[in-house]
Amino acid sequence: MIEWVFLSAGARPVPRPVATPLVWAAAFGGALLLVATLNALVGPDRPALALAALSLLAALLGGRSRFTAAPGTAALCWLFLNAFAIPPLGTLSWAGHRDTFWLSCLLAAALIGTAVARLVHARAAYRRIAAGAGPAAWEPGERPEDA
């Protein structure tokens, strides 16, 4: 008897990343919401707090995205940080070392989030695969010490 099974229906060792445009949409909406909330609660003159919160957002988004989505995620978070988290609000500016540092922090957070997620998923997949081939899966006559 033939059993038809979809190729993608089986257990995938590593989850597929979310599409890059969806990650960027989440970065846009999340950064907007996060900066607006921080501005309402603590005021716009605390860029270090906004940078930390946006770096955490970039790392969380990196956990379900591809490595190629990291630069766009960092750039979107930086746009909201630069335009709405520091006075004058609504004005983009470039202050050499400060903005380079901010972009580097956001890009590193997105890349680290993606790398950590890939390692965690790969380790979990290895454990699932190795659990089926370990000593618990051996038949009584197949163990090396039984021979």
Disulfide bonds with the S-S distance in Angstrom:
none
